[in-house]
Amino acid sequence: VQLQASGGGLVQAGGSLRLSCAASGRAFSSSAMGWFRQAPGKEREFVACINWNGASTRYADSVKDRFTLSRDNAKNTVNLHMNSLNTEDTAVYYCAAARVSFVVVGTSDYNYWGQGTQVTVSS
């Protein structure tokens, strides 16, 4: 599976962005997909995950009720809608494909990673 993330950019606090991840490879539709982020000087952290058919999602507490993750297996894409952004959301965001079909939150649970897209939220 090859992953290409896009949609990052600069936004003011309170604004919204949509990140997209385009996947190639037949394994996409059977894999859970996740988003992680890494701010300067910090470890990569879990943001959100969706299971193989989109029926189950899980979010980090810090983004719950603000971010929404969805997927379209027909188009091999996952989208992360981010609302009410704040400066603590500033980071490089990575999409990743899991080794399994169900929701998982650890970085070691994912074996394919995109290149990352920068999200910067200004105050």
Residue pairs with C-beta under 8 A, 6 or more apart in sequence:
1 23
1 24
1 25
1 27
1 28
1 31
1 97
1 112
2 23
2 24
2 25
2 112
3 21
3 22
3 23
3 95
3 96
3 97
3 112
3 113
3 114
3 115
4 21
4 22
4 23
4 114
4 115
5 19
5 20
5 21
5 93
5 94
5 95
5 114
5 115
5 116
5 117
6 19
6 20
6 21
6 22
6 117
7 17
7 18
7 19
7 20
7 117
8 17
8 19
8 92
8 93
8 117
8 118
8 119
8 120
9 17
9 118
9 119
9 120
10 120
10 121
10 122
11 17
11 85
11 119
11 120
11 121
11 122
12 121
12 122
12 123
13 85
13 86
13 87
13 121
13 122
13 123
14 84
14 85
14 86
15 85
15 121
16 81
16 82
16 83
16 84
16 85
17 82
17 85
17 119
18 79
18 80
18 81
18 82
19 35
19 79
19 80
19 82
19 93
19 95
19 117
19 119
20 77
20 78
20 79
20 80
21 33
21 35
21 77
21 78
21 79
21 80
21 95
21 114
22 76
22 77
23 33
23 76
23 77
23 78
23 97
24 76
27 97
28 73
28 76
28 97
29 52
29 73
29 76
30 52
30 101
31 52
31 97
31 98
31 99
31 100
31 101
32 49
32 50
32 51
32 52
32 97
32 98
32 100
32 101
32 102
32 103
32 104
33 49
33 50
33 69
33 71
33 78
33 95
33 96
33 97
33 98
34 46
34 47
34 48
34 49
34 50
34 95
34 96
34 97
34 98
34 104
34 105
34 109
34 110
35 47
35 48
35 49
35 69
35 78
35 80
35 93
35 94
35 95
35 96
36 44
36 45
36 46
36 47
36 93
36 94
36 96
36 107
36 110
37 44
37 45
37 47
37 89
37 91
37 92
37 93
37 94
37 119
38 44
38 45
38 91
38 92
38 94
38 116
39 90
39 91
39 92
42 91
44 94
44 107
45 60
46 60
46 105
46 106
46 107
47 59
47 60
47 63
47 67
47 80
47 93
48 57
48 58
48 59
48 60
48 63
48 67
48 69
48 80
49 57
49 58
49 69
49 98
49 103
49 104
49 105
50 56
50 57
50 69
50 70
50 71
50 78
50 103
51 57
51 101
51 102
51 103
52 73
52 101
52 102
53 73
54 70
54 71
54 73
56 102
56 103
57 69
57 103
58 103
58 105
59 67
59 69
62 88
63 82
63 89
66 82
66 83
66 84
66 85
67 80
67 81
67 82
67 83
68 80
68 81
68 83
69 78
69 79
69 80
69 81
70 78
70 79
70 81
71 77
71 78
71 79
72 78
72 79
78 95
80 93
80 95
82 89
82 119
85 119
85 121
86 121
87 121
87 122
87 123
88 121
89 119
89 121
90 119
90 120
90 121
91 118
91 119
92 116
92 117
92 118
92 119
93 116
93 117
93 118
93 119
94 113
94 114
94 115
94 116
95 113
95 114
96 107
96 110
96 112
96 113
96 114
97 110
97 111
97 112
98 104
98 109
98 110
98 111
99 109
99 110
99 111
100 109
104 110
